[in-house]
Amino acid sequence: MAVTRELLIGGKETPAASGRTTEDVSPYTGEVYATVAAAGPEDVTRAVDAADAAFPGWAALAPFARRAVFLRAADLLDAEAEQAAALMAREAGATRPWALFNVALGANVLREAAAAVTAPRGEVLSAQEEDTLGLAVREPLGVVAAFAPWNAPLILGLRAVAAPLAAGNTVVVKPSEDAPIACGLFVADVLREAGLPDGVLNVVTNAPEDAARVAETLIADARVRAVNFTGSTAVGRIIGTHAARHLKPAVLELGGKNAILVLDDADVDYAVDAVTFGVFLNSGQICMSGDRVLVHDSLAGEFTGKLAAKVASLEAGDPEHPHTVVGPLVTASAAQRVAALVRDAVSKGARVVTGGGRPDGAVHPPTVLTGVPREAGLYHAEMFGPVCVIEPFADDDTAVAAANDTEQGLTCGVITENATHGLAVARRIRTGIVHINDQSVADEPHAPFGGVRASGYGRFGGRWGIEAFSSTRWVTLAGRRARYPF
């Protein structure tokens, strides 16, 4: 029987004003997993009303009381790991290891938010005038509009709201239409159970055809003071344009066309394991997934053979089966998109090393390609599927040029047994994140997470998240009366 959920506005579950609903489909079975309310602009306004009304009380709440909410929520999330894993499998096609990783990291996102609440903020400034004290004080902004994606629903659902809430803001979150419960309503359920006051976090779900109108209404509301978006570069450009039009700061964490470099001093077996993880975790549906594997000429033959054998052994299919590594993509149409990119590359001269072929519903076979020419669509497009391209290189200069041959700039992995060599290469890569002797996928809640160029701007994590969702005020306190010239 399908789950039924309403909007969350002011702490109350309420249907859309129009009475409309939308279906949330399980990617593996194709069956309706849930029916959720389909909000319109009037519902967005109601949600902002609630957030705006709740802001003064939440911002004024004692920091230790606010911190306690996040710590309780982290423990509750850990305790509900099995429920969360089942939800992610059925709603988003997540395999069990990926779902449990979401739970573990999501709980730590909450703990880091708790730490940020009471971390030192602000500075004492030198003042020009004698006996005057200058202060740089960080304060919450007000209502934050948050957009949570489906692919890492707990991690990114929590990242959409945790830092803004920790800074003392209230939030209206619009979760993805492909996982509205996991990345929106479930996150709110955990925080509400932990004691988050009514109206501090509001969830507005919508039908796909209403997404643009709902998003624009939310960003345009004068009471919304900042925007937090994680998603594709294409949609991020639209969100960023709306935010700029209304002079609102935005944090945009967008797509990546990430490379993993296997240098000439790498251990091949380790590199194969690292690349397999970095490419095929969550079926490649991670903004940090490695699309391109750049391998030194001296290792390319051995590496390609061993990677092909390992990838061919990966089990693909039912996300709830304990041995499945490559589960379904988020929709059958997403799998068809990936298959079309592979066909296009092959038609232009690429060679399939392993995989390829037609998807089975939303499940695309794990695939490795070589010889992909620049004119192929997937040379530049973010794959967001279980496919990677191997490209040999002759020297470090060639590898760096290839890694930087993209408009994206999110993350990169550099596999090497020589840390000095790895650091020298890493510093030439134009990405917001780079991991030496590791692959491209890593996320820690206290670290500055974000990209450059078309991968977005702004940073999540630790103090950077708090800074993104608060404002700095300059306050002076004069210890004596000033003398004025007139």
RADA-V866874 format. One record per residue. N is the residue number from 1. RES is the residue in three letters. PHI is phi in degrees with one decimal (none if undefined). NEAR is the number of other C-alpha atoms within 8 Angstrom. Layout:
N:RES:PHI:NEAR, N:RES:PHI:NEAR
This chain:
1:MET:none:3, 2:ALA:-68.0:7, 3:VAL:-74.4:7, 4:THR:-123.0:7, 5:ARG:-134.2:9, 6:GLU:-105.6:10, 7:LEU:-70.5:15, 8:LEU:-114.6:12, 9:ILE:-134.0:15, 10:GLY:62.0:12, 11:GLY:83.0:10, 12:LYS:-119.2:7, 13:GLU:-81.4:9, 14:THR:-140.0:8, 15:PRO:-70.5:9, 16:ALA:-61.9:14, 17:ALA:-57.6:9, 18:SER:-79.6:6, 19:GLY:81.6:8, 20:ARG:-74.5:10, 21:THR:-133.0:11, 22:THR:-141.6:10, 23:GLU:-93.5:10, 24:ASP:-110.4:14, 25:VAL:-100.1:11, 26:SER:-73.1:13, 27:PRO:-68.5:16, 28:TYR:-81.0:13, 29:THR:-89.9:5, 30:GLY:76.2:7, 31:GLU:-90.0:7, 32:VAL:-72.2:10, 33:TYR:-85.1:13, 34:ALA:-150.0:11, 35:THR:-118.4:13, 36:VAL:-124.9:15, 37:ALA:-64.1:15, 38:ALA:-107.1:12, 39:ALA:-71.6:18, 40:GLY:-121.4:13, 41:PRO:-55.0:10, 42:GLU:-64.7:8, 43:ASP:-71.3:11, 44:VAL:-60.0:13, 45:THR:-62.3:11, 46:ARG:-62.5:9, 47:ALA:-66.6:15, 48:VAL:-68.0:14, 49:ASP:-53.4:8, 50:ALA:-66.3:13, 51:ALA:-65.6:17, 52:ASP:-64.4:12, 53:ALA:-67.6:8, 54:ALA:-82.2:12, 55:PHE:-61.1:14, 56:PRO:-58.9:8, 57:GLY:-67.8:7, 58:TRP:-68.4:12, 59:ALA:-64.4:9, 60:ALA:-87.7:7, 61:LEU:-62.1:8, 62:ALA:-55.3:6, 63:PRO:-53.9:8, 64:PHE:-68.5:8, 65:ALA:-70.1:8, 66:ARG:-65.8:12, 67:ARG:-60.8:14, 68:ALA:-61.4:9, 69:VAL:-62.8:13, 70:PHE:-67.0:14, 71:LEU:-66.6:11, 72:ARG:-64.5:9, 73:ALA:-62.7:14, 74:ALA:-61.5:13, 75:ASP:-66.8:9, 76:LEU:-65.0:10, 77:LEU:-63.2:12, 78:ASP:-56.7:10, 79:ALA:-69.2:7, 80:GLU:-102.4:8, 81:ALA:-58.5:10, 82:GLU:-66.3:7, 83:GLN:-62.6:7, 84:ALA:-65.2:12, 85:ALA:-64.0:12, 86:ALA:-64.2:9, 87:LEU:-61.4:10, 88:MET:-65.5:13, 89:ALA:-64.4:14, 90:ARG:-79.8:12, 91:GLU:-88.1:14, 92:ALA:-120.2:14, 93:GLY:73.7:15, 94:ALA:-77.3:14, 95:THR:-72.4:16, 96:ARG:-60.6:11, 97:PRO:-59.0:6, 98:TRP:-65.7:10, 99:ALA:-64.0:13, 100:LEU:-69.0:11, 101:PHE:-63.9:8, 102:ASN:-58.6:12, 103:VAL:-63.4:14, 104:ALA:-63.2:9, 105:LEU:-70.1:11, 106:GLY:-59.7:14, 107:ALA:-62.1:13, 108:ASN:-74.4:10, 109:VAL:-60.2:13, 110:LEU:-66.4:14, 111:ARG:-67.9:11, 112:GLU:-66.7:12, 113:ALA:-62.8:14, 114:ALA:-61.3:15, 115:ALA:-64.4:9, 116:ALA:-68.2:12, 117:VAL:-58.9:12, 118:THR:-107.0:9, 119:ALA:-69.1:6, 120:PRO:-59.0:4, 121:ARG:-135.1:6, 122:GLY:96.3:9, 123:GLU:-143.0:7, 124:VAL:-95.2:8, 125:LEU:-104.9:8, 126:SER:-69.1:6, 127:ALA:-113.1:8, 128:GLN:-70.5:5, 129:GLU:-86.3:5, 130:GLU:-67.4:5, 131:ASP:61.1:7, 132:THR:-118.2:12, 133:LEU:-106.2:12, 134:GLY:-108.7:12, 135:LEU:-129.1:12, 136:ALA:-107.6:12, 137:VAL:-114.2:11, 138:ARG:-94.8:11, 139:GLU:-134.8:10, 140:PRO:-65.7:11, 141:LEU:-87.4:12, 142:GLY:138.5:12, 143:VAL:-90.2:16, 144:VAL:-111.9:15, 145:ALA:-90.2:15, 146:ALA:-120.4:13, 147:PHE:-126.7:12, 148:ALA:-110.5:17, 149:PRO:-88.5:14, 150:TRP:-89.5:15, 151:ASN:-75.0:8, 152:ALA:-128.2:11, 153:PRO:-60.9:14, 154:LEU:-77.7:12, 155:ILE:-60.2:12, 156:LEU:-80.8:13, 157:GLY:-64.0:16, 158:LEU:-72.4:13, 159:ARG:-65.3:11, 160:ALA:-65.5:15, 161:VAL:-118.0:11, 162:ALA:-65.2:11, 163:ALA:-64.8:14, 164:PRO:-57.8:16, 165:LEU:-66.9:11, 166:ALA:-61.6:14, 167:ALA:-74.9:13, 168:GLY:101.7:14, 169:ASN:-85.3:17, 170:THR:-105.8:17, 171:VAL:-136.7:15, 172:VAL:-115.7:15, 173:VAL:-108.9:15, 174:LYS:-107.2:14, 175:PRO:-77.3:17, 176:SER:-58.5:13, 177:GLU:-67.8:11, 178:ASP:-89.0:10, 179:ALA:-155.4:15, 180:PRO:-65.3:14, 181:ILE:-81.2:9, 182:ALA:-62.2:16, 183:CYS:-98.7:19, 184:GLY:-136.9:16, 185:LEU:-68.7:11, 186:PHE:-66.3:9, 187:VAL:-58.3:13, 188:ALA:-65.2:11, 189:ASP:-58.6:8, 190:VAL:-63.2:11, 191:LEU:-68.2:12, 192:ARG:-64.9:10, 193:GLU:-63.2:8, 194:ALA:-79.4:11, 195:GLY:109.0:7, 196:LEU:-63.0:10, 197:PRO:-63.8:8, 198:ASP:-58.3:10, 199:GLY:86.2:14, 200:VAL:-70.8:16, 201:LEU:-127.2:15, 202:ASN:-122.5:17, 203:VAL:-121.6:15, 204:VAL:-118.4:15, 205:THR:-91.7:14, 206:ASN:-152.9:16, 207:ALA:-77.2:12, 208:PRO:-54.6:6, 209:GLU:-70.3:5, 210:ASP:-101.4:10, 211:ALA:-57.8:9, 212:ALA:-64.2:7, 213:ARG:-68.0:9, 214:VAL:-65.2:13, 215:ALA:-63.1:10, 216:GLU:-65.4:10, 217:THR:-62.2:11, 218:LEU:-64.7:13, 219:ILE:-68.2:12, 220:ALA:-74.7:10, 221:ASP:-60.8:9, 222:ALA:-61.5:5, 223:ARG:-82.1:8, 224:VAL:-80.3:14, 225:ARG:-108.3:12, 226:ALA:-158.9:13, 227:VAL:-127.7:14, 228:ASN:-126.7:12, 229:PHE:-129.4:14, 230:THR:-124.3:13, 231:GLY:170.4:12, 232:SER:-72.4:8, 233:THR:-62.8:11, 234:ALA:-60.5:6, 235:VAL:-71.8:8, 236:GLY:-60.2:15, 237:ARG:-61.5:8, 238:ILE:-67.4:8, 239:ILE:-61.2:11, 240:GLY:-61.7:10, 241:THR:-64.5:8, 242:HIS:-61.9:11, 243:ALA:-62.3:15, 244:ALA:-64.4:9, 245:ARG:-59.2:7, 246:HIS:-101.1:8, 247:LEU:55.1:6, 248:LYS:-118.0:10, 249:PRO:-64.5:9, 250:ALA:-138.2:11, 251:VAL:-106.2:12, 252:LEU:-121.0:14, 253:GLU:-109.2:15, 254:LEU:-113.7:14, 255:GLY:-74.6:15, 256:GLY:-138.9:13, 257:LYS:-119.5:15, 258:ASN:-89.1:16, 259:ALA:-110.4:14, 260:ILE:-118.0:15, 261:LEU:-98.0:12, 262:VAL:-107.9:13, 263:LEU:-78.0:11, 264:ASP:-67.1:10, 265:ASP:-103.1:7, 266:ALA:-79.7:12, 267:ASP:-84.1:8, 268:VAL:-62.6:9, 269:ASP:-63.1:8, 270:TYR:-64.0:8, 271:ALA:-60.8:12, 272:VAL:-62.2:12, 273:ASP:-63.2:8, 274:ALA:-64.3:10, 275:VAL:-64.9:12, 276:THR:-58.4:12, 277:PHE:-65.1:9, 278:GLY:-67.9:14, 279:VAL:-92.5:14, 280:PHE:-104.7:15, 281:LEU:-57.5:14, 282:ASN:52.9:12, 283:SER:56.2:15, 284:GLY:75.6:15, 285:GLN:-95.3:12, 286:ILE:-132.8:11, 287:CYS:-59.8:9, 288:MET:-95.6:14, 289:SER:-56.6:16, 290:GLY:-82.8:18, 291:ASP:-83.4:13, 292:ARG:-120.3:12, 293:VAL:-116.0:14, 294:LEU:-99.5:15, 295:VAL:-122.5:15, 296:HIS:-60.8:13, 297:ASP:-50.6:10, 298:SER:-68.1:6, 299:LEU:-113.1:10, 300:ALA:-58.6:10, 301:GLY:-63.5:8, 302:GLU:-63.0:8, 303:PHE:-61.3:13, 304:THR:-60.9:9, 305:GLY:-63.6:8, 306:LYS:-70.6:10, 307:LEU:-65.1:10, 308:ALA:-58.9:11, 309:ALA:-64.8:8, 310:LYS:-67.4:10, 311:VAL:-64.9:12, 312:ALA:-63.4:9, 313:SER:-87.8:6, 314:LEU:-70.8:10, 315:GLU:-79.9:8, 316:ALA:-123.9:12, 317:GLY:143.4:10, 318:ASP:-60.5:9, 319:PRO:-67.0:16, 320:GLU:-89.1:9, 321:HIS:-77.0:7, 322:PRO:-62.7:7, 323:HIS:-100.5:5, 324:THR:-70.7:14, 325:VAL:-103.1:13, 326:VAL:-106.6:17, 327:GLY:-87.6:15, 328:PRO:-72.1:17, 329:LEU:-73.6:15, 330:VAL:-65.8:11, 331:THR:-147.9:9, 332:ALA:-63.7:11, 333:SER:-67.5:7, 334:ALA:-65.2:10, 335:ALA:-65.1:15, 336:GLN:-65.7:11, 337:ARG:-62.2:8, 338:VAL:-62.6:12, 339:ALA:-60.7:13, 340:ALA:-66.1:8, 341:LEU:-64.8:11, 342:VAL:-65.6:10, 343:ARG:-59.1:8, 344:ASP:-62.0:10, 345:ALA:-63.5:14, 346:VAL:-63.9:11, 347:SER:-65.1:7, 348:LYS:-104.7:10, 349:GLY:117.1:9, 350:ALA:-70.0:12, 351:ARG:-117.4:9, 352:VAL:-84.5:11, 353:VAL:-82.6:9, 354:THR:-156.2:11, 355:GLY:87.4:10, 356:GLY:76.4:11, 357:GLY:85.9:6, 358:ARG:-87.9:8, 359:PRO:-69.5:11, 360:ASP:-103.1:6, 361:GLY:65.3:8, 362:ALA:-93.7:16, 363:VAL:-94.5:15, 364:HIS:-102.7:15, 365:PRO:-60.1:11, 366:PRO:-61.0:16, 367:THR:-134.3:13, 368:VAL:-125.7:15, 369:LEU:-121.5:14, 370:THR:-133.1:11, 371:GLY:66.4:10, 372:VAL:-79.6:14, 373:PRO:-79.0:10, 374:ARG:-61.6:7, 375:GLU:-78.3:6, 376:ALA:-74.5:12, 377:GLY:-59.0:10, 378:LEU:-78.2:10, 379:TYR:-62.6:9, 380:HIS:-108.3:9, 381:ALA:-73.9:7, 382:GLU:-66.4:9, 383:MET:-69.3:11, 384:PHE:50.8:11, 385:GLY:-163.1:12, 386:PRO:-81.4:15, 387:VAL:-141.0:13, 388:CYS:-137.2:12, 389:VAL:-119.4:12, 390:ILE:-94.8:13, 391:GLU:-134.6:10, 392:PRO:-71.2:9, 393:PHE:-139.7:11, 394:ALA:-92.3:8, 395:ASP:-154.3:7, 396:ASP:-60.7:9, 397:ASP:-59.0:6, 398:THR:-65.0:9, 399:ALA:-64.5:12, 400:VAL:-64.0:11, 401:ALA:-61.1:8, 402:ALA:-67.3:8, 403:ALA:-61.9:11, 404:ASN:-87.7:10, 405:ASP:-83.0:6, 406:THR:-161.7:8, 407:GLU:-78.0:8, 408:GLN:-82.8:13, 409:GLY:-162.2:17, 410:LEU:-93.4:17, 411:THR:-146.2:16, 412:CYS:-159.3:17, 413:GLY:-118.4:14, 414:VAL:-128.4:17, 415:ILE:-93.5:15, 416:THR:-161.3:15, 417:GLU:-96.7:8, 418:ASN:-120.0:8, 419:ALA:-62.1:9, 420:THR:-64.1:6, 421:HIS:-61.3:8, 422:GLY:-60.9:13, 423:LEU:-65.0:9, 424:ALA:-61.2:8, 425:VAL:-71.1:11, 426:ALA:-58.6:11, 427:ARG:-70.2:7, 428:ARG:-96.1:7, 429:ILE:-86.0:11, 430:ARG:-91.9:8, 431:THR:-137.3:12, 432:GLY:-74.1:11, 433:ILE:-137.6:10, 434:VAL:-147.9:12, 435:HIS:-118.7:12, 436:ILE:-91.4:13, 437:ASN:60.0:11, 438:ASP:-155.3:9, 439:GLN:-87.5:17, 440:SER:-86.9:16, 441:VAL:-97.9:10, 442:ALA:-161.2:6, 443:ASP:-152.9:6, 444:GLU:-128.0:7, 445:PRO:-68.0:11, 446:HIS:-97.0:8, 447:ALA:-94.8:9, 448:PRO:-72.8:9, 449:PHE:-108.9:10, 450:GLY:164.9:14, 451:GLY:-119.2:18, 452:VAL:-128.6:13, 453:ARG:53.0:9, 454:ALA:-75.7:11, 455:SER:-89.2:17, 456:GLY:107.5:15, 457:TYR:-152.5:11, 458:GLY:91.8:11, 459:ARG:-134.6:13, 460:PHE:-97.6:14, 461:GLY:99.9:14, 462:GLY:51.8:13, 463:ARG:-67.1:8, 464:TRP:-66.1:10, 465:GLY:-66.7:12, 466:ILE:-64.1:13, 467:GLU:-62.6:9, 468:ALA:-66.8:10, 469:PHE:-119.2:13, 470:SER:-144.2:12, 471:SER:-118.6:9, 472:THR:-101.9:9, 473:ARG:-112.4:9, 474:TRP:-100.3:8, 475:VAL:-124.5:8, 476:THR:-118.7:8, 477:LEU:-127.5:7, 478:ALA:-85.1:9, 479:GLY:-86.3:7, 480:ARG:-144.4:6, 481:ARG:-72.4:5, 482:ALA:-79.5:5, 483:ARG:-108.6:4, 484:TYR:-108.2:4, 485:PRO:-74.3:3, 486:PHE:-153.7:2
